Amino acid sequence: MNVQEIKQRFGIIGNSPILNRAIDIANQVAPTDISVLITGESGSGKEAFSHIIHNLSPRKHGPFIAVNCGAIPEGTIDSELFGHEKGAYTGAIGERKGYFETVNGGTIFLDEIGEMPLGTQARLLRVLESGQFIRVGSSKVEKTNVRVIAATNVDVYEAVKAGKFREDLYYRLNTVPLRIPPLRDRKEDIFLLFRKFSADFTDKYRTPALSLDEGAQQVLSNYSWPGNVRQLKNLAEQLAVLERDRTISAATLLSYMPQEAGRSNLPMRVDNQNREDFSERDILYKVLFDMKRDMVELKKLVAEIIEHGGGIPNNYTPNTQALSQLYHDIELSARPEPQFTIQQPVVNTHNNDAIITPHAEEVEESLSLIEKESDLIRKALKKHKGKRKLAAHELGISERTLYRKIKELNL
């Protein structure tokens, strides 16, 4: 059976190369008894591929059962899969056959295998390796001949590294991995699927046919579809039932789509309650912003001095702090290692000319973050006359963080 025949038989819509590749793998592995691990996002059609594998296999006349491992409580999943004896636990009023016993000679599809408890995983591994299992509350070994197809929408290998999934079971199930592509990776199939679903639902509910204008088709193709084929099918059903205007526009289509669904590339917002964990970073950002502001002021000052021919205007009052920072930056650009501190400039007035003579001495720069932090906190407290709330706001940190820093630094 080729890929196109499989699509027609099982009602699969799409011409995407990655979809065709998945169907081809399912077709090749179907005649064997190899265990298959189907991976893919929720709603991408993993169960449909389990039916393809079963119905193209020698077991096609045997029973098939789909079991959602995530929907069975941890306390009863062993009984559901392997059965139990009478009195095995409270409420076990009689013996019961499990799925592995009732599906003997057929195929069992274990959906959401990543949710299976570790104890049950050990039992499943024994079935896969030897075909043997023991009912809950029994000591008798039972035999079964069941093909296992597993599926999951989580990264099982990451679960193995996290200790939530047995590594030996992972490799036993992953003999043939089969990945189902998400709908957003099959853009050429989206409109075909929508047209098929809308035709089915308009026929089912006896409503007029639906059509999409060009803008709506663009929205349909560019949407991320976090719910994959299942979400697209639900959308087509809603439009078939609810919309009176049978020509769907982009605005109408967007009104049915969750606006925040899908994956966002925007930065994550940090909650304010975790702000104190980033207090040191906040202080450093504050220092950088202050430096940038000071540089802008110094550039204005230099431009004013140059405009007056190398001198300074008559109404100019010497800005000791700004000049000190200017000389400091000039010296640092030539020699990054030492730092220069500028004393009070000496202004000599002779023949109405002003000459600024700086006196500098070389001192070793302190690179300690603790000292920088202490200095900033002292300045903020001094500026606001010891009011911690205002000082914390100035520093960009919480008052609680400021109080903790004052205690840690013995300020």
C-alpha positions as CSV (number, residue, x, y, z in Angstrom):
1,M,0.0,0.0,0.0
2,N,1.5,3.4,-1.0
3,V,1.1,6.7,0.9
4,Q,-1.8,8.0,-1.2
5,E,-3.8,4.8,-0.8
6,I,-3.3,5.0,3.0
7,K,-4.5,8.6,3.0
8,Q,-7.6,7.7,1.1
9,R,-8.4,4.7,3.3
10,F,-7.9,6.4,6.7
11,G,-9.1,9.9,5.7
12,I,-5.8,11.7,6.2
13,I,-5.8,15.2,4.5
14,G,-2.5,16.8,3.5
15,N,0.4,16.8,1.1
16,S,3.2,18.0,3.4
17,P,6.5,16.1,2.9
18,I,7.0,15.6,6.7
19,L,3.4,14.1,7.0
20,N,4.1,11.8,4.0
21,R,7.3,10.7,5.7
22,A,5.5,9.8,8.9
23,I,2.8,7.8,7.0
24,D,5.6,6.0,5.1
25,I,7.3,5.0,8.4
26,A,4.0,3.7,9.8
27,N,3.4,1.7,6.7
28,Q,6.9,0.1,6.9
29,V,6.7,-0.8,10.6
30,A,3.1,-2.1,10.5
31,P,3.8,-5.7,9.3
32,T,6.3,-6.2,12.2
33,D,5.7,-6.7,15.9
34,I,8.2,-3.9,16.8
35,S,7.1,-1.5,19.6
36,V,6.5,2.0,18.3
37,L,6.8,5.3,20.2
38,I,4.7,8.0,18.6
39,T,5.6,11.6,19.7
40,G,3.8,14.8,18.8
41,E,1.9,17.7,20.3
42,S,-1.6,17.3,21.7
43,G,-4.2,17.3,18.9
44,S,-1.8,16.4,16.1
45,G,-3.4,13.0,15.4
46,K,-1.2,10.4,17.2
47,E,-4.1,8.0,17.7
48,A,-4.9,8.0,14.0
49,F,-1.4,6.6,13.3
50,S,-1.9,3.9,15.9
51,H,-4.9,2.7,13.9
52,I,-2.9,2.8,10.7
53,I,-0.2,0.6,12.2
54,H,-2.8,-1.9,13.7
55,N,-5.0,-2.2,10.6
56,L,-2.0,-2.7,8.2
57,S,-0.5,-5.4,10.5
58,P,-1.1,-9.2,10.7
59,R,-3.1,-8.4,13.9
60,K,-5.7,-6.4,12.1
61,H,-8.4,-9.0,12.9
62,G,-7.4,-9.0,16.6
63,P,-8.7,-6.6,19.2
64,F,-7.5,-3.0,19.5
65,I,-7.8,-0.9,22.6
66,A,-6.7,2.7,23.4
67,V,-5.8,3.4,27.0
68,N,-5.1,7.0,28.3
69,C,-2.5,6.4,31.0
70,G,-3.0,10.0,32.3
71,A,-6.7,9.5,32.9
72,I,-6.3,6.4,35.2
73,P,-5.6,7.0,38.9
74,E,-2.2,5.8,40.1
75,G,-3.7,3.4,42.6
76,T,-5.8,1.5,40.0
77,I,-3.7,1.6,36.8
78,D,-2.0,-1.7,37.6
79,S,-5.4,-3.3,38.0
80,E,-6.7,-1.8,34.8
81,L,-3.7,-3.0,32.8
82,F,-2.9,-6.3,34.4
83,G,-6.0,-7.3,36.3
84,H,-6.5,-8.3,39.9
85,E,-7.6,-11.2,42.1
86,K,-10.6,-11.1,44.4
87,G,-9.7,-9.3,47.7
88,A,-6.5,-7.9,46.3
89,Y,-7.5,-4.5,47.7
90,T,-10.5,-2.8,49.3
91,G,-13.4,-3.0,46.8
92,A,-12.0,-5.9,44.8
93,I,-15.1,-8.1,45.2
94,G,-14.1,-10.4,42.4
95,E,-11.3,-11.2,40.0
96,R,-10.9,-9.0,36.9
97,K,-9.0,-9.4,33.7
98,G,-6.7,-6.5,32.7
99,Y,-6.3,-5.0,29.2
100,F,-3.2,-7.0,28.5
101,E,-5.2,-10.2,29.0
102,T,-8.3,-9.2,27.2
103,V,-6.4,-7.8,24.1
104,N,-4.3,-11.0,23.7
105,G,-3.4,-11.4,20.1
106,G,-4.2,-7.7,19.3
107,T,-2.8,-4.2,19.8
108,I,-2.9,-2.0,22.8
109,F,-2.3,1.8,22.4
110,L,-0.9,3.4,25.5
111,D,-1.6,7.2,25.1
112,E,0.2,9.7,27.4
113,I,2.8,7.0,28.4
114,G,4.8,9.8,30.1
115,E,2.2,10.0,32.8
116,M,2.5,6.3,33.8
117,P,3.8,5.7,37.4
118,L,7.3,4.3,37.8
119,G,6.0,1.1,39.4
120,T,3.7,0.4,36.5
121,Q,6.5,1.1,34.1
122,A,8.5,-1.7,35.6
123,R,5.6,-4.1,35.0
124,L,5.2,-2.9,31.4
125,L,8.9,-3.4,30.7
126,R,8.5,-7.1,31.8
127,V,5.6,-7.6,29.4
128,L,7.5,-6.0,26.5
129,E,10.6,-8.2,27.2
130,S,9.0,-11.6,28.0
131,G,5.2,-11.3,27.5
132,Q,4.7,-12.1,31.1
133,F,2.7,-10.3,33.8
134,I,1.2,-11.0,37.2
135,R,-2.2,-9.8,38.3
136,V,-2.5,-7.6,41.4
137,G,-2.8,-9.8,44.4
138,S,-1.7,-13.0,42.6
139,S,1.5,-15.0,42.4
140,K,0.7,-16.8,39.2
141,V,2.6,-15.7,36.1
142,E,0.3,-15.0,33.1
143,K,1.3,-14.9,29.4
144,T,0.1,-12.5,26.7
145,N,0.9,-11.8,23.1
146,V,0.2,-8.1,22.6
147,R,1.8,-5.4,20.5
148,V,2.3,-2.2,22.3
149,I,2.1,1.2,20.6
150,A,2.9,4.1,22.9
151,A,2.3,7.9,22.4
152,T,3.3,11.0,24.3
153,N,3.2,14.8,23.9
154,V,6.1,15.4,26.3
155,D,9.9,15.0,25.7
156,V,10.4,11.5,27.2
157,Y,14.2,11.8,27.1
158,E,14.0,14.9,29.3
159,A,11.7,12.9,31.6
160,V,14.3,10.1,31.8
161,K,17.0,12.7,32.8
162,A,14.6,14.0,35.4
163,G,14.0,10.6,36.9
164,K,10.4,10.5,36.0
165,F,10.6,7.8,33.3
166,R,12.6,4.6,33.2
167,E,15.5,4.7,30.8
168,D,15.4,1.0,29.9
169,L,11.6,1.3,29.1
170,Y,12.3,4.4,27.0
171,Y,14.8,2.5,24.8
172,R,12.5,-0.6,24.7
173,L,9.6,1.5,23.4
174,N,11.6,3.7,21.2
175,T,12.7,0.9,18.8
176,V,11.0,2.8,16.0
177,P,10.3,6.5,16.8
178,L,7.5,8.1,14.9
179,R,7.1,11.9,15.1
180,I,3.8,13.5,14.0
181,P,4.5,17.1,12.8
182,P,2.5,19.9,14.4
183,L,0.0,21.8,12.2
184,R,2.1,25.0,12.1
185,D,4.8,22.9,10.3
186,R,2.3,21.9,7.7
187,K,1.2,25.3,6.4
188,E,0.3,23.9,3.0
189,D,-2.2,21.5,4.6
190,I,-4.1,24.0,6.8
191,F,-6.5,25.4,4.2
192,L,-7.2,21.9,2.8
193,L,-8.1,20.6,6.3
194,F,-10.3,23.6,7.0
195,R,-12.2,23.1,3.7
196,K,-12.7,19.4,4.5
197,F,-13.9,20.1,8.1
198,S,-16.2,23.0,7.1
199,A,-17.8,20.9,4.3
200,D,-18.4,18.0,6.8
201,F,-20.0,20.3,9.4
202,T,-22.1,22.3,7.0
203,D,-23.5,19.1,5.6
204,K,-24.0,17.7,9.1
205,Y,-25.9,20.8,10.3
206,R,-27.5,21.5,6.9
207,T,-26.2,25.1,6.8
208,P,-24.9,27.0,3.7
209,A,-21.3,26.4,2.6
210,L,-18.5,28.5,4.1
211,S,-15.8,30.4,2.3
212,L,-12.8,32.4,3.4
213,D,-11.7,35.7,1.9
214,E,-8.0,36.3,1.1
215,G,-7.3,38.0,4.5
216,A,-8.9,35.1,6.4
217,Q,-6.8,32.6,4.4
218,Q,-3.6,34.5,5.5
219,V,-4.7,34.4,9.1
220,L,-5.4,30.7,8.9
221,S,-1.9,30.0,7.5
222,N,0.0,32.2,9.8
223,Y,-1.6,31.2,13.1
224,S,0.5,29.1,15.4
225,W,-2.3,26.5,16.1
226,P,-1.3,25.3,19.6
227,G,-4.2,22.8,19.6
228,N,-3.2,21.5,16.1
229,V,-5.7,19.6,14.0
230,R,-8.2,19.3,16.9
231,Q,-8.3,23.1,17.3
232,L,-8.8,23.7,13.6
233,K,-11.6,21.2,13.5
234,N,-13.4,22.9,16.4
235,L,-13.0,26.3,14.7
236,A,-14.6,25.0,11.5
237,E,-17.5,23.6,13.5
238,Q,-18.1,26.9,15.4
239,L,-18.1,28.9,12.1
240,A,-20.5,26.4,10.5
241,V,-23.0,26.7,13.3
242,L,-22.7,30.3,14.5
243,E,-21.8,32.6,11.5
244,R,-24.7,34.1,9.5
245,D,-22.3,35.7,7.0
246,R,-21.0,32.6,5.1
247,T,-18.0,34.5,3.7
248,I,-15.5,34.6,6.6
249,S,-13.3,37.7,6.9
250,A,-10.0,38.0,8.8
251,A,-11.6,39.9,11.6
252,T,-14.3,37.3,12.0
253,L,-11.8,34.5,12.1
254,L,-9.6,36.3,14.7
255,S,-12.6,36.7,17.0
256,Y,-12.8,32.9,17.3
257,M,-9.1,32.4,18.0
258,P,-7.5,32.9,21.5
259,Q,-5.4,36.0,21.2
260,E,-2.7,34.9,23.5
261,A,-2.5,31.3,22.3
262,G,0.6,29.8,20.8
263,R,4.2,30.5,21.5
264,S,5.3,34.1,22.2
265,N,8.8,35.5,21.5
266,L,8.2,38.4,23.9
267,P,10.3,38.7,27.0
268,M,8.9,37.3,30.2
269,R,7.6,39.7,32.8
270,V,9.3,39.3,36.2
271,D,6.9,39.3,39.1
272,N,7.5,42.1,41.6
273,Q,7.5,39.7,44.5
274,N,10.7,38.2,43.2
275,R,12.3,41.6,42.8
276,E,14.6,41.4,45.8
277,D,16.4,38.4,44.2
278,F,17.7,40.8,41.6
279,S,18.7,43.7,43.9
280,E,22.4,43.7,43.0
281,R,21.5,43.7,39.3
282,D,19.1,46.6,39.9
283,I,21.8,48.7,41.6
284,L,24.2,48.1,38.8
285,Y,21.6,49.1,36.2
286,K,21.1,52.3,38.3
287,V,24.8,53.0,38.1
288,L,24.9,52.6,34.4
289,F,21.9,54.9,33.8
290,D,23.4,57.6,36.1
291,M,26.7,57.3,34.1
292,K,24.9,57.8,30.8
293,R,23.1,60.9,32.2
294,D,26.3,62.4,33.4
295,M,28.0,61.8,30.1
296,V,25.2,63.8,28.3
297,E,25.7,66.7,30.7
298,L,29.5,66.6,30.2
299,K,29.1,66.7,26.4
300,K,26.9,69.7,26.7
301,L,29.5,71.4,28.9
302,V,32.4,70.7,26.5
303,A,30.3,71.9,23.6
304,E,29.6,75.2,25.4
305,I,33.3,75.7,26.2
306,I,34.3,75.0,22.6
307,E,31.7,77.4,21.4
308,H,33.3,80.2,23.4
309,G,36.7,79.6,21.8
310,G,38.3,77.4,24.5
311,G,37.2,79.7,27.4
312,I,34.2,79.8,29.4
313,P,31.3,82.3,29.4
314,N,31.3,85.1,31.9
315,N,28.2,83.8,33.7
316,Y,29.6,80.3,34.1
317,T,30.0,79.0,37.6
318,P,32.6,76.2,37.8
319,N,31.0,72.8,38.2
320,T,33.6,70.9,40.2
321,Q,31.8,67.6,40.1
322,A,31.2,67.6,36.3
323,L,34.8,68.7,35.6
324,S,36.2,66.0,37.8
325,Q,34.2,63.4,36.0
326,L,35.3,64.8,32.6
327,Y,39.0,64.6,33.5
328,H,38.4,61.1,35.1
329,D,36.9,59.8,31.8
330,I,39.6,61.3,29.6
331,E,42.4,59.7,31.7
332,L,40.6,56.3,31.8
333,S,40.3,56.2,28.0
334,A,44.1,56.5,27.8
335,R,45.0,54.3,30.8
336,P,42.2,51.9,32.0
337,E,44.0,50.7,35.1
338,P,44.5,53.8,37.3
339,Q,41.8,56.2,38.3
340,F,42.3,60.0,38.7
341,T,40.5,62.0,41.3
342,I,40.2,65.7,40.6
343,Q,40.6,68.3,43.4
344,Q,39.0,71.7,43.4
345,P,39.9,73.4,40.1
346,V,41.9,76.6,40.5
347,V,40.5,79.4,38.4
348,N,43.0,82.1,37.6
349,T,41.5,85.3,36.3
350,H,44.0,87.5,34.4
351,N,43.0,90.1,31.8
352,N,39.4,88.9,32.0
353,D,40.5,85.4,30.8
354,A,39.6,82.3,32.8
355,I,42.0,79.4,32.9
356,I,41.0,76.2,34.7
357,T,44.0,74.3,36.1
358,P,43.2,70.9,37.4
359,H,45.3,69.1,40.0
360,A,45.1,65.3,39.8
361,E,46.7,62.6,41.8
362,E,46.7,58.9,41.0
363,V,44.9,56.5,43.3
364,E,44.1,52.8,42.9
365,E,40.6,52.1,41.8
366,S,38.4,49.9,44.0
367,L,36.6,47.2,42.1
368,S,34.6,45.8,45.0
369,L,30.9,45.5,44.3
370,I,30.2,45.6,48.0
371,E,31.9,49.0,48.4
372,K,30.1,50.4,45.3
373,E,26.8,49.1,46.7
374,S,27.5,50.6,50.2
375,D,28.4,53.9,48.6
376,L,25.2,54.1,46.6
377,I,23.1,53.2,49.6
378,R,24.8,55.8,51.8
379,K,24.3,58.5,49.1
380,A,20.6,57.6,48.7
381,L,20.0,57.7,52.5
382,K,21.8,61.0,52.8
383,K,19.9,62.5,49.9
384,H,16.5,61.5,51.5
385,K,17.6,62.3,55.1
386,G,17.5,58.7,56.2
387,K,14.0,57.9,54.9
388,R,14.4,54.3,53.8
389,K,11.3,54.2,51.6
390,L,12.4,57.1,49.5
391,A,15.9,55.8,49.3
392,A,14.7,52.4,48.2
393,H,12.6,54.0,45.5
394,E,15.6,56.0,44.3
395,L,17.8,52.9,44.1
396,G,15.1,50.9,42.3
397,I,14.8,48.2,45.0
398,S,12.2,47.3,47.6
399,E,12.3,48.8,51.1
400,R,12.7,45.3,52.5
401,T,15.8,44.6,50.3
402,L,17.2,48.0,51.4
403,Y,16.7,47.1,55.1
404,R,18.4,43.8,54.5
405,K,21.4,45.4,52.8
406,I,21.8,48.0,55.6
407,K,22.1,45.1,58.1
408,E,24.4,43.1,55.9
409,L,26.8,46.0,55.2
410,N,26.6,47.4,58.7
411,L,25.6,50.9,57.5
